[in-house]
Amino acid sequence: MVGTKVEKDKMEVVYKAIETARQDGKISKGCNEVTKQLERGVAKLVAVASDVTPPEIVMHLPAIAKEKNIPCIEVGSREELGAAAGLKVPTAAVAVIKSEKAKKLIEQLKV
């Protein structure tokens, strides 16, 4: 397990928050970029794909997120996460950096 596992309806909220932030705010895509944003403390939400191989690539993300008090959610597949981020390729992780419209969605996910 990499992040907080959530049920399917919450996973849809994560995807919607990412899509909303992509349109009206800022997101970071990929494990390295997400790690940088977490360490800087500017990420508002982190989504990590559950099918990353090997899982060691993203194992550090939940620990950093917990330390910085940032929600880290495990979502379905890399393909779905990439599509939510507006990419044509899969991605292992996405961080929402800034989005006024996605704030309410992110608040729903805080556990």
A tleap script that builds the chain and sets N, CA, C and O, in Angstrom:
source leaprc.protein.ff14SB
mol = sequence {
  NMET VAL GLY THR LYS VAL GLU LYS ASP LYS
  MET GLU VAL VAL TYR LYS ALA ILE GLU THR
  ALA ARG GLN ASP GLY LYS ILE SER LYS GLY
  CYS ASN GLU VAL THR LYS GLN LEU GLU ARG
  GLY VAL ALA LYS LEU VAL ALA VAL ALA SER
  ASP VAL THR PRO PRO GLU ILE VAL MET HIE
  LEU PRO ALA ILE ALA LYS GLU LYS ASN ILE
  PRO CYS ILE GLU VAL GLY SER ARG GLU GLU
  LEU GLY ALA ALA ALA GLY LEU LYS VAL PRO
  THR ALA ALA VAL ALA VAL ILE LYS SER GLU
  LYS ALA LYS LYS LEU ILE GLU GLN LEU LYS
  CVAL
}
set mol.1.N position { 0.840 -1.189 0.000 }
set mol.1.CA position { 0.000 0.000 0.000 }
set mol.1.C position { 0.880 1.245 0.000 }
set mol.1.O position { 1.846 1.352 0.756 }
set mol.2.N position { 0.517 2.175 -0.866 }
set mol.2.CA position { 1.331 3.379 -0.951 }
set mol.2.C position { 0.710 4.578 -0.263 }
set mol.2.O position { 1.371 5.217 0.555 }
set mol.3.N position { -0.498 4.894 -0.558 }
set mol.3.CA position { -1.163 6.026 0.085 }
set mol.3.C position { -2.393 5.524 0.811 }
set mol.3.O position { -2.530 4.327 1.064 }
set mol.4.N position { -3.276 6.426 1.140 }
set mol.4.CA position { -4.522 6.044 1.771 }
set mol.4.C position { -5.426 5.445 0.703 }
set mol.4.O position { -5.744 6.104 -0.287 }
set mol.5.N position { -5.841 4.197 0.902 }
set mol.5.CA position { -6.760 3.572 -0.050 }
set mol.5.C position { -8.149 4.137 0.196 }
set mol.5.O position { -8.579 4.277 1.341 }
set mol.6.N position { -8.842 4.456 -0.875 }
set mol.6.CA position { -10.190 5.001 -0.764 }
set mol.6.C position { -11.148 4.201 -1.629 }
set mol.6.O position { -10.735 3.504 -2.555 }
set mol.7.N position { -12.434 4.310 -1.316 }
set mol.7.CA position { -13.429 3.628 -2.123 }
set mol.7.C position { -13.589 4.339 -3.461 }
set mol.7.O position { -13.102 5.454 -3.652 }
set mol.8.N position { -14.281 3.672 -4.384 }
set mol.8.CA position { -14.397 4.129 -5.771 }
set mol.8.C position { -14.959 5.552 -5.892 }
set mol.8.O position { -14.477 6.330 -6.715 }
set mol.9.N position { -15.972 5.903 -5.086 }
set mol.9.CA position { -16.561 7.237 -5.217 }
set mol.9.C position { -15.585 8.333 -4.801 }
set mol.9.O position { -15.569 9.406 -5.402 }
set mol.10.N position { -14.770 8.072 -3.775 }
set mol.10.CA position { -13.748 9.056 -3.369 }
set mol.10.C position { -12.660 9.165 -4.436 }
set mol.10.O position { -12.108 10.241 -4.665 }
set mol.11.N position { -12.356 8.032 -5.090 }
set mol.11.CA position { -11.356 8.044 -6.150 }
set mol.11.C position { -11.808 8.975 -7.286 }
set mol.11.O position { -10.996 9.679 -7.886 }
set mol.12.N position { -13.111 8.964 -7.565 }
set mol.12.CA position { -13.653 9.854 -8.596 }
set mol.12.C position { -13.488 11.318 -8.183 }
set mol.12.O position { -13.255 12.179 -9.031 }
set mol.13.N position { -13.607 11.600 -6.891 }
set mol.13.CA position { -13.412 12.968 -6.383 }
set mol.13.C position { -11.956 13.387 -6.590 }
set mol.13.O position { -11.683 14.535 -6.940 }
set mol.14.N position { -11.020 12.456 -6.373 }
set mol.14.CA position { -9.590 12.746 -6.595 }
set mol.14.C position { -9.359 13.091 -8.053 }
set mol.14.O position { -8.712 14.092 -8.362 }
set mol.15.N position { -9.888 12.263 -8.958 }
set mol.15.CA position { -9.729 12.528 -10.397 }
set mol.15.C position { -10.356 13.865 -10.775 }
set mol.15.O position { -9.781 14.618 -11.562 }
set mol.16.N position { -11.528 14.166 -10.224 }
set mol.16.CA position { -12.197 15.432 -10.534 }
set mol.16.C position { -11.382 16.624 -10.018 }
set mol.16.O position { -11.290 17.651 -10.690 }
set mol.17.N position { -10.793 16.487 -8.830 }
set mol.17.CA position { -9.947 17.554 -8.285 }
set mol.17.C position { -8.735 17.788 -9.178 }
set mol.17.O position { -8.351 18.933 -9.418 }
set mol.18.N position { -8.136 16.714 -9.669 }
set mol.18.CA position { -6.970 16.845 -10.549 }
set mol.18.C position { -7.367 17.508 -11.862 }
set mol.18.O position { -6.672 18.404 -12.342 }
set mol.19.N position { -8.488 17.069 -12.446 }
set mol.19.CA position { -8.949 17.657 -13.710 }
set mol.19.C position { -9.289 19.137 -13.535 }
set mol.19.O position { -8.978 19.956 -14.400 }
set mol.20.N position { -9.926 19.474 -12.419 }
set mol.20.CA position { -10.283 20.870 -12.148 }
set mol.20.C position { -9.024 21.717 -11.975 }
set mol.20.O position { -8.927 22.811 -12.531 }
set mol.21.N position { -8.064 21.211 -11.204 }
set mol.21.CA position { -6.817 21.953 -10.977 }
set mol.21.C position { -6.032 22.111 -12.276 }
set mol.21.O position { -5.386 23.135 -12.499 }
set mol.22.N position { -6.092 21.111 -13.113 }
set mol.22.CA position { -5.400 21.178 -14.407 }
set mol.22.C position { -5.950 22.328 -15.237 }
set mol.22.O position { -5.200 22.991 -15.954 }
set mol.23.N position { -7.259 22.572 -15.145 }
set mol.23.CA position { -7.887 23.603 -15.960 }
set mol.23.C position { -7.765 25.006 -15.376 }
set mol.23.O position { -7.570 25.968 -16.118 }
set mol.24.N position { -7.878 25.134 -14.040 }
set mol.24.CA position { -7.892 26.483 -13.475 }
set mol.24.C position { -6.740 26.778 -12.528 }
set mol.24.O position { -6.665 27.877 -11.978 }
set mol.25.N position { -5.852 25.833 -12.328 }
set mol.25.CA position { -4.753 26.044 -11.379 }
set mol.25.C position { -3.456 25.475 -11.888 }
set mol.25.O position { -3.043 25.739 -13.017 }
set mol.26.N position { -2.811 24.683 -11.037 }
set mol.26.CA position { -1.514 24.128 -11.396 }
set mol.26.C position { -1.374 22.744 -10.784 }
set mol.26.O position { -1.742 22.520 -9.630 }
set mol.27.N position { -0.831 21.806 -11.581 }
set mol.27.CA position { -0.537 20.471 -11.085 }
set mol.27.C position { 0.893 20.104 -11.471 }
set mol.27.O position { 1.468 20.679 -12.395 }
set mol.28.N position { 1.450 19.143 -10.754 }
set mol.28.CA position { 2.752 18.577 -11.107 }
set mol.28.C position { 2.552 17.110 -11.400 }
set mol.28.O position { 1.788 16.431 -10.715 }
set mol.29.N position { 3.241 16.615 -12.423 }
set mol.29.CA position { 3.066 15.241 -12.855 }
set mol.29.C position { 4.395 14.505 -12.786 }
set mol.29.O position { 5.445 15.064 -13.102 }
set mol.30.N position { 4.336 13.242 -12.369 }
set mol.30.CA position { 5.534 12.423 -12.300 }
set mol.30.C position { 6.104 12.371 -10.899 }
set mol.30.O position { 5.967 13.312 -10.117 }
set mol.31.N position { 6.738 11.269 -10.600 }
set mol.31.CA position { 7.240 11.024 -9.243 }
set mol.31.C position { 8.260 12.078 -8.785 }
set mol.31.O position { 8.187 12.562 -7.656 }
set mol.32.N position { 9.192 12.426 -9.648 }
set mol.32.CA position { 10.226 13.396 -9.259 }
set mol.32.C position { 9.646 14.780 -8.982 }
set mol.32.O position { 9.994 15.416 -7.987 }
set mol.33.N position { 8.766 15.242 -9.856 }
set mol.33.CA position { 8.158 16.565 -9.669 }
set mol.33.C position { 7.272 16.600 -8.428 }
set mol.33.O position { 7.273 17.581 -7.685 }
set mol.34.N position { 6.514 15.523 -8.209 }
set mol.34.CA position { 5.646 15.458 -7.034 }
set mol.34.C position { 6.488 15.459 -5.757 }
set mol.34.O position { 6.126 16.109 -4.776 }
set mol.35.N position { 7.604 14.738 -5.768 }
set mol.35.CA position { 8.502 14.716 -4.606 }
set mol.35.C position { 8.999 16.128 -4.294 }
set mol.35.O position { 9.025 16.533 -3.132 }
set mol.36.N position { 9.390 16.872 -5.316 }
set mol.36.CA position { 9.871 18.248 -5.114 }
set mol.36.C position { 8.786 19.120 -4.490 }
set mol.36.O position { 9.052 19.878 -3.557 }
set mol.37.N position { 7.556 19.011 -5.009 }
set mol.37.CA position { 6.462 19.841 -4.500 }
set mol.37.C position { 6.109 19.467 -3.056 }
set mol.37.O position { 5.786 20.337 -2.247 }
set mol.38.N position { 6.173 18.172 -2.738 }
set mol.38.CA position { 5.929 17.741 -1.357 }
set mol.38.C position { 6.990 18.291 -0.415 }
set mol.38.O position { 6.669 18.815 0.652 }
set mol.39.N position { 8.259 18.170 -0.809 }
set mol.39.CA position { 9.351 18.646 0.043 }
set mol.39.C position { 9.282 20.150 0.258 }
set mol.39.O position { 9.654 20.644 1.323 }
set mol.40.N position { 8.812 20.876 -0.739 }
set mol.40.CA position { 8.651 22.328 -0.601 }
set mol.40.C position { 7.412 22.677 0.220 }
set mol.40.O position { 7.281 23.799 0.709 }
set mol.41.N position { 6.508 21.714 0.370 }
set mol.41.CA position { 5.290 21.945 1.141 }
set mol.41.C position { 4.218 22.717 0.396 }
set mol.41.O position { 3.332 23.292 1.028 }
set mol.42.N position { 4.272 22.746 -0.921 }
set mol.42.CA position { 3.295 23.513 -1.691 }
set mol.42.C position { 2.167 22.653 -2.259 }
set mol.42.O position { 1.175 23.195 -2.746 }
set mol.43.N position { 2.296 21.342 -2.209 }
set mol.43.CA position { 1.245 20.455 -2.722 }
set mol.43.C position { 0.039 20.503 -1.795 }
set mol.43.O position { 0.189 20.559 -0.574 }
set mol.44.N position { -1.148 20.481 -2.373 }
set mol.44.CA position { -2.395 20.463 -1.597 }
set mol.44.C position { -2.979 19.054 -1.538 }
set mol.44.O position { -3.685 18.710 -0.590 }
set mol.45.N position { -2.682 18.236 -2.560 }
set mol.45.CA position { -3.189 16.874 -2.662 }
set mol.45.C position { -2.221 16.076 -3.528 }
set mol.45.O position { -1.725 16.573 -4.539 }
set mol.46.N position { -1.957 14.832 -3.123 }
set mol.46.CA position { -1.101 13.951 -3.917 }
set mol.46.C position { -1.887 12.690 -4.231 }
set mol.46.O position { -2.505 12.095 -3.348 }
set mol.47.N position { -1.859 12.286 -5.499 }
set mol.47.CA position { -2.482 11.038 -5.931 }
set mol.47.C position { -1.388 10.135 -6.472 }
set mol.47.O position { -0.569 10.557 -7.288 }
set mol.48.N position { -1.378 8.884 -6.011 }
set mol.48.CA position { -0.365 7.907 -6.418 }
set mol.48.C position { -1.082 6.707 -7.016 }
set mol.48.O position { -2.039 6.200 -6.430 }
set mol.49.N position { -0.628 6.246 -8.182 }
set mol.49.CA position { -1.237 5.082 -8.832 }
set mol.49.C position { -0.882 3.811 -8.066 }
set mol.49.O position { 0.233 3.664 -7.565 }
set mol.50.N position { -1.838 2.903 -7.984 }
set mol.50.CA position { -1.621 1.668 -7.222 }
set mol.50.C position { -0.850 0.617 -8.014 }
set mol.50.O position { -0.364 -0.354 -7.435 }
set mol.51.N position { -0.731 0.796 -9.329 }
set mol.51.CA position { -0.086 -0.226 -10.145 }
set mol.51.C position { 1.329 0.149 -10.590 }
set mol.51.O position { 1.783 -0.299 -11.643 }
set mol.52.N position { 2.023 0.959 -9.807 }
set mol.52.CA position { 3.401 1.353 -10.124 }
set mol.52.C position { 4.321 0.163 -9.858 }
set mol.52.O position { 4.260 -0.461 -8.798 }
set mol.53.N position { 5.164 -0.137 -10.828 }
set mol.53.CA position { 6.108 -1.248 -10.687 }
set mol.53.C position { 7.504 -0.748 -10.978 }
set mol.53.O position { 7.706 -0.146 -12.033 }
set mol.54.N position { 8.464 -0.952 -10.129 }
set mol.54.CA position { 8.346 -1.488 -8.777 }
set mol.54.C position { 7.778 -0.427 -7.834 }
set mol.54.O position { 7.957 0.769 -8.063 }
set mol.55.N position { 7.096 -0.863 -6.776 }
set mol.55.CA position { 6.459 0.098 -5.871 }
set mol.55.C position { 7.441 0.990 -5.128 }
set mol.55.O position { 7.048 2.024 -4.587 }
set mol.56.N position { 8.709 0.605 -5.096 }
set mol.56.CA position { 9.732 1.416 -4.413 }
set mol.56.C position { 9.849 2.806 -5.014 }
set mol.56.O position { 10.321 3.734 -4.358 }
set mol.57.N position { 9.421 2.949 -6.257 }
set mol.57.CA position { 9.505 4.245 -6.948 }
set mol.57.C position { 8.696 5.309 -6.210 }
set mol.57.O position { 9.105 6.468 -6.143 }
set mol.58.N position { 7.549 4.916 -5.656 }
set mol.58.CA position { 6.666 5.892 -5.024 }
set mol.58.C position { 6.493 5.679 -3.523 }
set mol.58.O position { 5.697 6.378 -2.895 }
set mol.59.N position { 7.214 4.741 -2.940 }
set mol.59.CA position { 7.032 4.422 -1.515 }
set mol.59.C position { 7.334 5.586 -0.575 }
set mol.59.O position { 6.785 5.648 0.525 }
set mol.60.N position { 8.192 6.498 -0.991 }
set mol.60.CA position { 8.561 7.619 -0.130 }
set mol.60.C position { 7.500 8.725 -0.086 }
set mol.60.O position { 7.496 9.531 0.844 }
set mol.61.N position { 6.615 8.774 -1.063 }
set mol.61.CA position { 5.647 9.868 -1.154 }
set mol.61.C position { 4.689 9.946 0.036 }
set mol.61.O position { 4.497 11.036 0.574 }
set mol.62.N position { 4.074 8.825 0.476 }
set mol.62.CA position { 3.172 8.932 1.635 }
set mol.62.C position { 3.870 9.405 2.912 }
set mol.62.O position { 3.277 10.125 3.715 }
set mol.63.N position { 5.120 9.003 3.097 }
set mol.63.CA position { 5.848 9.418 4.300 }
set mol.63.C position { 6.092 10.927 4.296 }
set mol.63.O position { 5.909 11.589 5.317 }
set mol.64.N position { 6.497 11.459 3.172 }
set mol.64.CA position { 6.723 12.904 3.072 }
set mol.64.C position { 5.395 13.648 3.240 }
set mol.64.O position { 5.325 14.665 3.931 }
set mol.65.N position { 4.338 13.125 2.593 }
set mol.65.CA position { 3.024 13.770 2.684 }
set mol.65.C position { 2.521 13.784 4.124 }
set mol.65.O position { 1.965 14.785 4.575 }
set mol.66.N position { 2.710 12.692 4.839 }
set mol.66.CA position { 2.267 12.628 6.233 }
set mol.66.C position { 3.037 13.633 7.083 }
set mol.66.O position { 2.462 14.310 7.934 }
set mol.67.N position { 4.344 13.723 6.842 }
set mol.67.CA position { 5.190 14.661 7.577 }
set mol.67.C position { 4.740 16.107 7.345 }
set mol.67.O position { 4.776 16.926 8.263 }
set mol.68.N position { 4.319 16.415 6.120 }
set mol.68.CA position { 3.903 17.776 5.761 }
set mol.68.C position { 2.399 17.996 5.931 }
set mol.68.O position { 1.894 19.084 5.655 }
set mol.69.N position { 1.672 16.947 6.393 }
set mol.69.CA position { 0.226 17.013 6.595 }
set mol.69.C position { -0.531 17.313 5.298 }
set mol.69.O position { -1.421 18.163 5.267 }
set mol.70.N position { -0.162 16.600 4.230 }
set mol.70.CA position { -0.779 16.737 2.923 }
set mol.70.C position { -1.457 15.407 2.595 }
set mol.70.O position { -0.826 14.359 2.725 }
set mol.71.N position { -2.727 15.418 2.172 }
set mol.71.CA position { -3.393 14.155 1.860 }
set mol.71.C position { -2.726 13.442 0.683 }
set mol.71.O position { -2.458 14.054 -0.352 }
set mol.72.N position { -2.461 12.147 0.849 }
set mol.72.CA position { -1.856 11.314 -0.187 }
set mol.72.C position { -2.811 10.147 -0.413 }
set mol.72.O position { -3.006 9.316 0.474 }
set mol.73.N position { -3.400 10.090 -1.594 }
set mol.73.CA position { -4.441 9.120 -1.903 }
set mol.73.C position { -3.948 8.140 -2.967 }
set mol.73.O position { -3.382 8.542 -3.984 }
set mol.74.N position { -4.171 6.858 -2.719 }
set mol.74.CA position { -3.853 5.832 -3.713 }
set mol.74.C position { -5.056 5.673 -4.638 }
set mol.74.O position { -6.177 5.435 -4.188 }
set mol.75.N position { -4.803 5.808 -5.934 }
set mol.75.CA position { -5.875 5.698 -6.933 }
set mol.75.C position { -5.643 4.486 -7.820 }
set mol.75.O position { -4.640 3.788 -7.677 }
set mol.76.N position { -6.563 4.239 -8.729 }
set mol.76.CA position { -6.549 3.068 -9.594 }
set mol.76.C position { -5.272 2.833 -10.364 }
set mol.76.O position { -4.299 2.314 -9.817 }
set mol.77.N position { -5.267 3.203 -11.612 }
set mol.77.CA position { -4.138 2.865 -12.469 }
set mol.77.C position { -3.376 4.103 -12.933 }
set mol.77.O position { -3.855 5.233 -12.831 }
set mol.78.N position { -2.182 3.849 -13.442 }
set mol.78.CA position { -1.358 4.933 -13.978 }
set mol.78.C position { -2.031 5.567 -15.189 }
set mol.78.O position { -1.921 6.774 -15.409 }
set mol.79.N position { -2.731 4.744 -15.977 }
set mol.79.CA position { -3.414 5.253 -17.169 }
set mol.79.C position { -4.524 6.229 -16.790 }
set mol.79.O position { -4.648 7.295 -17.392 }
set mol.80.N position { -5.333 5.866 -15.793 }
set mol.80.CA position { -6.411 6.742 -15.339 }
set mol.80.C position { -5.861 8.036 -14.755 }
set mol.80.O position { -6.406 9.115 -14.985 }
set mol.81.N position { -4.782 7.916 -14.002 }
set mol.81.CA position { -4.168 9.095 -13.389 }
set mol.81.C position { -3.586 10.013 -14.457 }
set mol.81.O position { -3.730 11.233 -14.377 }
set mol.82.N position { -2.938 9.437 -15.443 }
set mol.82.CA position { -2.402 10.227 -16.551 }
set mol.82.C position { -3.502 10.945 -17.314 }
set mol.82.O position { -3.357 12.110 -17.683 }
set mol.83.N position { -4.609 10.238 -17.549 }
set mol.83.CA position { -5.736 10.846 -18.264 }
set mol.83.C position { -6.330 12.009 -17.469 }
set mol.83.O position { -6.666 13.043 -18.047 }
set mol.84.N position { -6.462 11.851 -16.160 }
set mol.84.CA position { -6.990 12.930 -15.318 }
set mol.84.C position { -6.068 14.148 -15.348 }
set mol.84.O position { -6.524 15.287 -15.246 }
set mol.85.N position { -4.760 13.893 -15.491 }
set mol.85.CA position { -3.783 14.984 -15.539 }
set mol.85.C position { -3.650 15.581 -16.932 }
set mol.85.O position { -2.875 16.514 -17.141 }
set mol.86.N position { -4.408 15.042 -17.889 }
set mol.86.CA position { -4.374 15.577 -19.248 }
set mol.86.C position { -3.218 15.057 -20.081 }
set mol.86.O position { -2.827 15.676 -21.071 }
set mol.87.N position { -2.671 13.919 -19.678 }
set mol.87.CA position { -1.550 13.332 -20.404 }
set mol.87.C position { -2.028 12.201 -21.306 }
set mol.87.O position { -3.051 11.573 -21.033 }
set mol.88.N position { -1.293 11.944 -22.372 }
set mol.88.CA position { -1.595 10.814 -23.243 }
set mol.88.C position { -0.806 9.578 -22.826 }
set mol.88.O position { -0.947 8.511 -23.423 }
set mol.89.N position { 0.015 9.727 -21.811 }
set mol.89.CA position { 0.825 8.619 -21.297 }
set mol.89.C position { 0.499 8.419 -19.817 }
set mol.89.O position { 0.040 9.349 -19.154 }
set mol.90.N position { 0.733 7.211 -19.293 }
set mol.90.CA position { 0.485 6.969 -17.866 }
set mol.90.C position { 1.453 7.761 -16.989 }
set mol.90.O position { 2.542 8.130 -17.429 }
set mol.91.N position { 1.048 8.015 -15.756 }
set mol.91.CA position { 1.931 8.667 -14.791 }
set mol.91.C position { 1.770 8.004 -13.425 }
set mol.91.O position { 0.690 7.520 -13.084 }
set mol.92.N position { 2.844 7.987 -12.653 }
set mol.92.CA position { 2.841 7.318 -11.345 }
set mol.92.C position { 2.233 8.188 -10.259 }
set mol.92.O position { 1.618 7.672 -9.326 }
set mol.93.N position { 2.399 9.517 -10.370 }
set mol.93.CA position { 1.925 10.406 -9.305 }
set mol.93.C position { 1.580 11.781 -9.869 }
set mol.93.O position { 2.155 12.233 -10.859 }
set mol.94.N position { 0.626 12.428 -9.209 }
set mol.94.CA position { 0.216 13.793 -9.563 }
set mol.94.C position { 0.001 14.566 -8.273 }
set mol.94.O position { -0.548 14.037 -7.306 }
set mol.95.N position { 0.434 15.816 -8.262 }
set mol.95.CA position { 0.196 16.692 -7.113 }
set mol.95.C position { -0.592 17.912 -7.573 }
set mol.95.O position { -0.270 18.522 -8.592 }
set mol.96.N position { -1.622 18.259 -6.816 }
set mol.96.CA position { -2.358 19.503 -7.052 }
set mol.96.C position { -1.615 20.582 -6.277 }
set mol.96.O position { -1.445 20.481 -5.062 }
set mol.97.N position { -1.178 21.607 -6.984 }
set mol.97.CA position { -0.405 22.682 -6.368 }
set mol.97.C position { -1.300 23.865 -6.012 }
set mol.97.O position { -1.232 24.405 -4.908 }
set mol.98.N position { -2.137 24.253 -6.964 }
set mol.98.CA position { -2.966 25.433 -6.745 }
set mol.98.C position { -4.250 25.289 -7.549 }
set mol.98.O position { -4.211 24.952 -8.732 }
set mol.99.N position { -5.376 25.541 -6.915 }
set mol.99.CA position { -6.649 25.551 -7.616 }
set mol.99.C position { -7.738 26.050 -6.676 }
set mol.99.O position { -8.014 25.432 -5.648 }
set mol.100.N position { -8.339 27.145 -7.027 }
set mol.100.CA position { -9.433 27.683 -6.210 }
set mol.100.C position { -10.668 26.798 -6.316 }
set mol.100.O position { -11.334 26.539 -5.314 }
set mol.101.N position { -10.974 26.335 -7.517 }
set mol.101.CA position { -12.180 25.542 -7.727 }
set mol.101.C position { -12.069 24.147 -7.117 }
set mol.101.O position { -13.087 23.554 -6.761 }
set mol.102.N position { -10.861 23.617 -6.991 }
set mol.102.CA position { -10.679 22.259 -6.459 }
set mol.102.C position { -10.575 22.230 -4.935 }
set mol.102.O position { -10.521 21.151 -4.344 }
set mol.103.N position { -10.545 23.399 -4.288 }
set mol.103.CA position { -10.394 23.455 -2.820 }
set mol.103.C position { -11.461 22.642 -2.090 }
set mol.103.O position { -11.146 21.885 -1.172 }
set mol.104.N position { -12.722 22.797 -2.494 }
set mol.104.CA position { -13.812 22.083 -1.828 }
set mol.104.C position { -13.682 20.576 -2.022 }
set mol.104.O position { -13.960 19.806 -1.102 }
set mol.105.N position { -13.267 20.155 -3.194 }
set mol.105.CA position { -13.078 18.728 -3.471 }
set mol.105.C position { -11.961 18.155 -2.587 }
set mol.105.O position { -12.081 17.053 -2.052 }
set mol.106.N position { -10.889 18.913 -2.447 }
set mol.106.CA position { -9.760 18.464 -1.636 }
set mol.106.C position { -10.168 18.383 -0.162 }
set mol.106.O position { -9.740 17.477 0.552 }
set mol.107.N position { -10.986 19.319 0.287 }
set mol.107.CA position { -11.464 19.286 1.670 }
set mol.107.C position { -12.275 18.015 1.955 }
set mol.107.O position { -12.216 17.469 3.056 }
set mol.108.N position { -13.028 17.555 0.957 }
set mol.108.CA position { -13.806 16.319 1.110 }
set mol.108.C position { -12.904 15.099 1.335 }
set mol.108.O position { -13.313 14.124 1.966 }
set mol.109.N position { -11.683 15.163 0.818 }
set mol.109.CA position { -10.781 14.011 0.860 }
set mol.109.C position { -9.928 13.938 2.111 }
set mol.109.O position { -9.347 12.890 2.394 }
set mol.110.N position { -9.839 15.008 2.858 }
set mol.110.CA position { -8.987 14.996 4.054 }
set mol.110.C position { -9.527 13.992 5.049 }
set mol.110.O position { -10.697 14.024 5.430 }
set mol.111.N position { -8.629 13.088 5.463 }
set mol.111.CA position { -9.040 12.017 6.380 }
set mol.111.C position { -8.360 12.145 7.719 }
set mol.111.O position { -8.591 11.328 8.609 }
savepdb mol mol.pdb
quit
